[in-house]
Amino acid sequence: MAHPKRTALYPGTFDPFTNGHVDIVQRATKLCEHLVIGIAIRKEKGPLFSLQERVEMAREETAQFSGDGRATIEVKPYENLLTEFAKQVGATIIIRGLRAVSDFEYEFQMTGMNYRLNPDIETVFLMAEASQQAIASSLVKEVARFGGDVSSFVPPRVATRLKKKFSN
């Protein structure tokens, strides 16, 4: 009897997709057979990139880690409760990236709430590689807005997209 495919969900706004996100995706694919990257619509956050652009970035930057004996990766937008989206995609694991201790309090509260909403879904925290831990999308956007070099924080295609956004 074949065991069911373990599906994990890595949710976020990914505005933009950073090297830290790429690192978490690489680590997450070691924990599951199928990884869904959930792109939160979150209009109230006023994202710099459109939903379509964020989905494209995630697909472009993670395609290399999908298949060939590794977990398959799927990128999907969502606008509902995280636990409901996890259920829709068949995820039993939610992947959350932690950069610093300051992230932990919020993530701890969210994990507790998600568990109350659906105790069948476990949350797993992953730390990005040390050189990627200080990267926050909001800081990357600020550096790019003022013409700074973001090439060590984001993949090259994302850096190009940021440059275009702020050159207009």
C-alpha positions in Angstrom: 0.0 0.0 0.0 1.5 3.3 -1.1 1.6 6.1 1.5 0.0 9.4 0.7 2.1 12.2 -0.6 3.2 14.6 2.2 2.3 18.1 1.2 3.6 21.2 2.9 2.5 24.8 2.4 4.9 27.8 2.5 2.7 30.9 2.7 3.6 34.6 2.5 3.2 37.7 0.5 6.6 37.4 -1.1 6.8 41.0 -2.1 9.4 40.5 -3.5 10.8 37.0 -3.5 14.2 37.2 -1.7 17.2 34.9 -1.4 16.0 34.1 2.1 12.7 32.8 0.6 14.7 30.7 -1.9 16.7 29.2 0.9 13.6 28.3 2.9 12.1 26.6 -0.2 15.3 24.6 -0.7 15.1 23.4 2.9 11.3 22.8 2.8 11.6 20.5 -0.2 13.6 18.1 2.0 10.6 17.7 4.3 7.8 16.8 1.9 7.0 15.3 -1.5 5.0 18.3 -2.6 5.4 22.0 -1.7 2.8 24.6 -2.3 4.0 28.2 -2.2 0.9 30.1 -1.2 1.0 33.7 -2.4 -1.3 35.8 -0.1 -3.3 38.4 -2.0 -3.3 40.8 1.0 -4.4 44.0 -0.7 -4.5 45.8 2.6 -0.7 45.5 2.8 -0.4 47.5 -0.5 2.2 45.2 -2.2 4.7 46.8 -4.6 4.3 43.9 -7.0 0.9 42.7 -8.4 -0.3 39.3 -7.5 0.6 38.0 -11.0 4.1 39.4 -10.7 4.6 37.8 -7.2 3.4 34.4 -8.6 5.7 34.7 -11.6 8.7 35.5 -9.4 8.0 32.6 -7.1 7.7 30.2 -10.1 10.8 31.5 -11.8 13.0 31.3 -8.7 11.9 27.9 -7.5 11.5 25.9 -10.7 15.0 24.6 -10.4 14.2 22.9 -7.1 11.2 21.0 -8.4 11.1 17.4 -9.5 14.0 15.0 -10.4 13.6 13.1 -7.2 12.9 16.2 -5.2 9.6 17.6 -4.0 7.4 19.0 -6.7 6.6 22.7 -6.3 3.4 24.5 -7.1 2.7 28.2 -6.7 -0.9 29.3 -5.9 -2.5 32.6 -4.8 -4.9 32.5 -1.9 -7.2 35.0 -0.1 -8.9 32.9 2.6 -7.8 31.7 6.0 -4.4 29.9 6.0 -5.8 26.8 7.5 -8.6 26.6 5.0 -6.1 27.1 2.1 -3.9 24.4 3.6 -6.9 22.0 3.7 -7.8 22.9 0.1 -4.3 22.0 -1.2 -4.0 18.9 1.1 -1.2 20.3 3.2 -0.5 18.8 6.6 2.5 21.0 7.3 2.8 24.8 7.3 6.4 26.0 6.7 7.3 29.3 8.3 10.7 31.0 8.0 12.3 32.7 10.9 14.9 35.4 10.5 15.3 36.6 14.1 13.9 36.2 17.6 11.7 39.2 16.9 9.8 37.1 14.3 9.1 34.4 16.9 6.4 36.1 19.0 4.1 36.8 16.1 4.8 33.3 14.6 4.1 31.7 18.0 0.7 33.4 18.2 -0.2 32.5 14.6 0.8 28.9 15.2 -1.4 28.6 18.3 -4.4 30.1 16.4 -3.8 27.8 13.4 -3.7 24.8 15.7 -7.0 25.8 17.3 -8.5 26.1 13.8 -7.1 22.8 12.5 -5.1 20.6 14.9 -4.3 18.2 12.0 -1.9 20.8 10.5 1.6 21.1 12.1 3.7 24.2 11.7 7.4 23.8 11.1 9.9 26.7 11.6 12.9 26.9 9.4 15.9 29.2 9.7 17.4 30.6 6.6 21.1 30.2 6.1 22.9 32.7 8.3 23.9 35.1 5.5 20.2 35.3 4.5 18.6 35.9 7.9 18.6 39.7 7.9 16.8 39.9 4.6 13.3 41.2 4.9 11.2 42.1 1.8 10.3 45.5 3.3 14.0 46.4 3.8 14.9 45.2 0.3 12.2 47.5 -1.2 13.5 50.4 0.8 17.1 49.9 -0.4 15.8 49.5 -4.0 13.6 52.6 -3.7 16.7 54.7 -2.9 18.8 53.2 -5.7 20.8 50.9 -3.5 22.3 47.6 -4.7 20.0 44.7 -3.8 21.9 42.1 -5.7 23.0 40.2 -2.6 19.5 40.1 -1.2 17.4 38.9 -4.2 17.9 36.7 -7.2 19.1 38.6 -10.4 15.6 38.5 -12.1 14.0 40.0 -9.0 16.7 42.7 -8.8 15.8 43.6 -12.4 12.1 43.8 -11.6 12.9 46.0 -8.5 15.0 48.3 -10.6 12.2 48.7 -13.2 9.6 49.4 -10.5 11.6 52.2 -9.0 13.0 53.7 -12.3 9.5 54.7 -13.3 
